[in-house]
């Protein structure tokens, strides 16, 4: 049995784990990442690739704006392409309530430094004439962007390794225990034990049991966002098009394929790590797409997939220090919004470990914000998740 000593051990090799390892290694802090599969093989590498600022929860906006500055330098920073493209992001409105939400959100973003254009129907259709008659107006955030999510985690992992981080793939954590005098001992299913002063719980949809081991139980649950892709078609759209209610969103890649997604999210089996896209869900998304963009109704879907993501009833992550155990930090359940904030999450975790604090506000994401009285607002979440998830997974 080999025992490795490190300042930090990170459980989970998604974007959170890899960006944290990179941020620590840049500051010459010894770090080991343990990943059950391959880096980025779960939700970090299977998502839509959207770096969305507008219509983000305002509590996340300072973190998101910090992350966007990092994304804008990401390819220079990591030394390779992740297909970053600052194409902007359009939120079409199809009801009077959507128009009201657009106006309110644009005003609320201004104090944070995010400028969002509010466009009437005529200007919306002038800029994006492929949109359907159902569209009544829109908002446009030119700073929003996209990346190829499959490329991001491997790029971070390679950069972290060049700086001295150790990233071990295809290894399963079998036990975590406190060491007398402080620190942690992490046992695995291979000939490796890691002892460390700081432990980062970045295990994604599987992070809840580790938190519970230290007396921090949260009402997390797993779900899958459905993604589909068409055959390549002539280029006709540059920004992401994202309906205000999240019912449909799409973007076109440089190769011409149209990536399509939309709520509600579907059930997944996190225990077996198996997912399935119901045919009815694909049909529903194509019908919605044809309303928003009628020119798409004759194109063919060539593949559909989903990932396994962690969620919480308030649709905010658990992110920050443990309230029960010194040296333990949590970063999980990013509720489908983790790609955009990922680089800043890694930077903040490195600051918490090495500096003892951060200037980026993260208090709303504390793990102890839940208690026995926490009840999910299922009416508010019904457009986000299939009814089966709401009934079986959320607290009653």
C-alpha positions in Angstrom: 0.0 0.0 0.0 1.4 3.4 -1.0 0.6 6.4 1.2 0.9 9.8 -0.5 1.0 13.0 1.6 -0.3 16.2 0.1 -1.5 19.6 1.3 -4.8 19.1 -0.5 -6.8 16.2 -1.8 -9.8 16.8 -4.2 -12.4 14.1 -4.7 -13.9 14.6 -8.1 -12.3 15.4 -11.5 -14.9 17.5 -13.0 -14.5 21.2 -13.8 -14.5 22.1 -10.1 -11.9 19.6 -9.2 -9.6 20.3 -12.2 -9.9 24.1 -12.0 -9.1 24.0 -8.2 -6.1 21.8 -8.8 -4.9 24.2 -11.4 -5.4 27.2 -9.2 -3.5 25.5 -6.3 -0.7 24.2 -8.5 -0.2 27.7 -9.9 0.7 28.7 -6.3 2.9 25.7 -5.9 0.5 24.0 -3.4 0.8 20.2 -3.5 -2.5 18.7 -4.6 -3.9 15.3 -5.6 -7.2 14.8 -7.5 -9.0 11.4 -7.3 -11.5 10.8 -10.1 -13.6 7.6 -10.3 -13.8 7.7 -14.2 -12.0 10.2 -16.4 -11.7 13.9 -15.9 -14.8 15.7 -17.3 -16.6 12.4 -18.0 -19.8 13.3 -16.2 -21.8 16.5 -16.4 -18.8 18.8 -16.9 -18.2 17.2 -20.3 -21.7 16.4 -21.3 -23.3 19.8 -21.0 -24.5 22.4 -23.5 -21.4 24.5 -23.3 -23.2 27.8 -22.5 -21.4 30.5 -20.5 -24.5 32.5 -19.6 -24.5 35.6 -17.5 -28.0 37.0 -18.1 -30.9 35.5 -16.1 -28.4 34.0 -13.6 -29.4 34.2 -10.0 -28.2 37.5 -8.7 -26.5 35.8 -5.7 -24.2 34.1 -8.2 -23.5 37.1 -10.4 -20.3 38.4 -8.7 -18.9 34.9 -9.0 -20.1 34.6 -12.6 -18.6 37.9 -13.6 -15.3 36.9 -12.1 -15.5 33.6 -14.0 -16.3 35.4 -17.2 -13.1 37.5 -17.0 -11.2 34.2 -16.6 -13.0 32.6 -19.5 -12.1 35.5 -21.7 -8.4 34.6 -21.1 -8.8 30.9 -20.8 -7.1 29.8 -24.0 -4.0 31.9 -23.4 -4.0 30.8 -19.8 -4.2 27.1 -20.5 -2.2 27.1 -23.7 -4.8 25.4 -25.9 -8.2 25.8 -27.5 -11.5 25.0 -25.7 -13.4 26.6 -28.6 -14.3 29.7 -26.6 -16.6 31.9 -28.7 -18.0 35.2 -27.4 -21.2 35.1 -29.5 -23.7 36.6 -27.1 -26.9 35.2 -25.7 -30.5 36.0 -26.7 -33.5 35.4 -24.5 -36.7 35.5 -26.6 -40.0 36.3 -24.8 -43.2 34.6 -25.9 -45.6 36.1 -23.3 -46.2 39.4 -21.5 -44.8 37.8 -18.3 -41.6 37.0 -20.1 -41.3 40.6 -21.2 -41.8 41.7 -17.6 -39.1 39.3 -16.4 -36.7 40.7 -19.1 -37.2 44.3 -18.0 -36.8 43.4 -14.3 -33.7 41.3 -14.8 -32.0 43.9 -17.0 -32.5 46.6 -14.3 -31.3 44.2 -11.5 -28.1 43.4 -13.4 -26.9 46.9 -13.8 -25.6 47.5 -10.3 -23.3 44.5 -10.8 -21.9 45.9 -14.0 -23.7 43.6 -16.4 -25.3 45.5 -19.3 -28.2 43.7 -21.1 -30.0 45.1 -24.1 -33.8 45.0 -24.0 -35.2 44.7 -27.6 -38.8 45.0 -28.8 -40.3 42.6 -31.3 -39.3 44.5 -34.4 -35.7 44.8 -33.4 -35.5 41.2 -32.3 -36.8 39.9 -35.6 -34.6 42.3 -37.6 -31.5 40.9 -35.9 -32.6 37.3 -35.9 -35.1 37.0 -38.7 -35.3 33.2 -38.4 -37.2 33.5 -35.1 -41.0 32.8 -35.3 -44.0 35.0 -35.0 -44.5 33.8 -31.5 -41.6 35.9 -30.3 -42.7 39.3 -28.7 -39.3 40.7 -27.8 -36.0 39.7 -26.3 -33.0 40.6 -24.2 -29.4 40.3 -25.5 -26.2 39.9 -23.5 -23.2 40.4 -25.8 -20.7 39.3 -23.2 -22.1 35.7 -22.9 -20.1 33.0 -24.7 -19.8 29.3 -25.4 -17.1 26.6 -25.2 -16.8 23.0 -26.1 -17.4 21.4 -22.7 -15.7 18.2 -23.8 -12.4 20.0 -24.1 -12.4 22.1 -20.9 -11.6 19.6 -18.1 -8.9 17.8 -20.0 -7.3 21.2 -20.8 -7.4 22.2 -17.1 -6.0 18.8 -16.1 -3.1 19.0 -18.5 -2.3 22.5 -17.4 -2.5 21.4 -13.7 -0.2 18.4 -14.3 2.4 20.6 -16.0 2.5 22.6 -12.8 2.9 19.6 -10.6 -0.6 18.5 -9.7 -1.2 14.8 -9.4 -4.5 13.7 -11.1 -5.4 10.0 -10.7 -8.1 8.7 -12.9 -10.1 5.4 -12.7 -9.8 5.3 -8.9 -12.6 5.0 -6.4 -12.6 6.5 -2.9 -13.6 3.7 -0.5 -13.3 5.6 2.8 -12.5 9.0 4.3 -11.4 9.4 8.0 -10.0 12.1 10.2 -6.4 11.8 11.3 -5.6 12.4 15.0 -4.3 15.9 15.3 -6.0 17.1 12.2 -6.2 16.3 8.5 -7.7 13.4 6.5 -6.9 10.0 5.3 -8.5 8.9 2.0 -8.6 5.2 1.1 -9.1 4.0 -2.4 -9.7 0.7 -4.3 -6.2 0.8 -5.6 -2.8 0.7 -3.9 -3.0 4.3 -2.8 -3.9 6.1 0.4 -3.8 9.9 0.5 -3.2 11.9 3.6 -3.9 15.6 3.5 -4.5 18.8 5.5 -7.4 20.0 3.3 -10.1 17.9 1.6 -12.3 19.3 -1.2 -15.6 17.5 -1.8 -16.1 18.1 -5.5 -17.8 14.8 -6.2 -20.7 16.3 -8.2 -24.0 14.4 -7.9 -22.3 11.9 -5.6 -21.0 14.5 -3.1 -24.0 14.3 -0.6 -22.9 11.1 1.2 -19.4 12.5 1.8 -20.9 15.6 3.3 -23.3 13.5 5.4 -20.3 11.6 6.8 -19.3 14.8 8.5 -22.7 15.6 9.9 -23.8 17.9 7.0 -26.9 16.5 5.3 -28.4 18.4 2.4 -31.5 17.7 0.3 -29.6 17.1 -2.9 -30.9 15.0 -5.8 -29.8 14.0 -9.3 -31.4 14.8 -12.6 -30.4 15.0 -16.3 -30.6 17.9 -18.7 -31.5 16.6 -22.2 -29.3 17.6 -25.1 -29.8 16.8 -28.8 -27.8 17.6 -31.9 -28.7 17.9 -35.6 -26.8 17.1 -38.7 -24.7 20.1 -40.0 -26.7 22.8 -41.7 -25.6 26.1 -43.3 -24.7 28.7 -40.7 -27.6 30.9 -39.8 -27.3 31.7 -36.0 -24.3 33.0 -34.0 -25.6 33.7 -30.4 -27.2 31.2 -28.1 -31.0 31.4 -28.4 -32.6 30.6 -25.0 -36.3 31.0 -24.3 -37.0 33.0 -21.1 -38.7 30.0 -19.4 -35.8 27.6 -20.4 -38.2 25.4 -22.3 -35.9 25.4 -25.4 -32.4 26.7 -26.2 -30.2 26.1 -29.1 -26.9 27.2 -30.7 -25.0 26.4 -33.8 -21.4 25.1 -33.7 -18.7 26.2 -36.1 -19.2 22.8 -37.9 -22.8 23.7 -38.5 -24.5 21.3 -36.1 -27.4 22.7 -34.0 -27.2 21.8 -30.3 -30.6 21.8 -28.6 -31.7 21.6 -25.0 -34.6 22.5 -22.8 -36.5 21.9 -19.6 -37.8 19.9 -17.9 -34.8 17.7 -16.8 -35.3 14.0 -16.8 -34.7 11.3 -14.2 -31.3 9.5 -14.1 -29.9 6.6 -12.2 -27.0 8.1 -10.3 -26.2 4.8 -8.5 -25.5 2.9 -11.7 -24.5 6.0 -13.6 -26.9 5.2 -16.4 -29.0 7.7 -18.3 -31.7 7.6 -20.9 -33.5 10.3 -23.0 -37.2 9.4 -23.3 -38.3 9.6 -27.0 -41.3 11.8 -25.9 -38.8 14.4 -24.5 -37.0 14.6 -27.8 -40.3 15.0 -29.7 -41.4 17.7 -27.3 -38.2 19.7 -27.7 -38.4 19.5 -31.4 -42.0 20.8 -31.3 -40.9 23.7 -29.1 -37.9 24.4 -31.4 -40.2 24.6 -34.4 -42.3 27.3 -32.7 -39.3 29.5 -31.8 -37.3 28.8 -35.0 -39.6 27.5 -37.8 -36.7 27.0 -40.2 -35.5 24.1 -38.0 -38.6 21.9 -38.3 -37.3 19.9 -41.2 -33.9 19.1 -39.8 -32.9 15.7 -38.4 -31.7 14.8 -34.9 -28.7 12.5 -35.1 -28.0 12.0 -31.4 -29.6 12.7 -28.0 -27.9 12.4 -24.5 -28.0 13.6 -21.0 -25.6 13.8 -18.0 -26.0 13.3 -14.3 -26.1 16.6 -12.4 -26.6 17.4 -8.7 -29.4 19.8 -7.7 -30.8 21.4 -4.5 -34.3 22.8 -4.0 -33.2 26.4 -4.1 -31.3 25.9 -7.3 -28.1 27.2 -5.7 -24.9 25.2 -5.0 -23.2 24.1 -1.8 -19.9 26.0 -2.0 -17.6 26.9 0.9 -16.1 25.6 4.1 -17.6 22.8 6.1 -19.4 24.1 9.2 -18.5 21.0 11.2 -15.0 19.9 10.1 -11.9 22.1 9.9 -10.0 21.6 6.6 -13.0 20.3 4.7 -14.5 22.3 1.8 -17.6 21.6 -0.3 -18.3 22.5 -3.9 -21.1 20.5 -5.4 -24.7 20.6 -6.6 -24.2 23.5 -9.1 -27.8 22.9 -10.4 -26.8 22.9 -14.1 -25.1 26.3 -13.8 -21.6 25.1 -12.9 -19.8 25.4 -16.2 -19.8 29.1 -16.4 -18.7 29.7 -12.8 -16.2 26.8 -12.8 -13.0 28.7 -13.2 -13.9 31.2 -10.4 -15.0 28.3 -8.1 -11.5 26.8 -8.5 -9.9 30.2 -7.8 -12.0 30.8 -4.7 -11.4 27.4 -3.3 -7.6 28.0 -3.7 -8.0 31.3 -1.8 -10.0 29.7 1.0 -7.3 27.1 1.4 -4.2 29.2 1.0 -5.3 32.6 2.2 -8.0 31.7 4.7 -10.7 33.7 2.9 -11.9 35.3 -0.4 -13.2 38.7 -1.5 -15.7 37.0 -3.7 -19.1 36.7 -1.9 -20.1 33.1 -1.4 -22.1 33.3 1.9 -25.5 32.4 0.1 -24.0 29.0 -0.8 -23.2 27.8 2.7 -24.0 24.2 3.5 -25.8 25.0 6.7 -28.6 27.0 5.0 -30.8 23.9 5.0 -32.6 22.5 8.0 -35.3 20.0 8.8 -38.0 22.5 7.9 -36.6 23.0 4.3 -39.5 22.4 1.9 -39.1 22.5 -1.9 -41.3 24.9 -3.8 -42.5 22.3 -6.3 -44.8 24.7 -8.1 -41.8 27.0 -8.8 -39.7 24.0 -10.0 -42.3 22.2 -12.1 -41.0 23.7 -15.3 -37.4 22.7 -14.3 -37.9 19.0 -13.6 -40.1 16.1 -14.7 -43.0 15.4 -12.3 -41.4 12.0 -11.3 -38.3 13.9 -9.9 -40.4 16.4 -8.0 -42.5 13.6 -6.4 -39.8 11.1 -5.6 -36.7 13.2 -4.9 -37.7 16.5 -3.3 -38.6 16.9 0.3 -42.3 16.9 1.0 
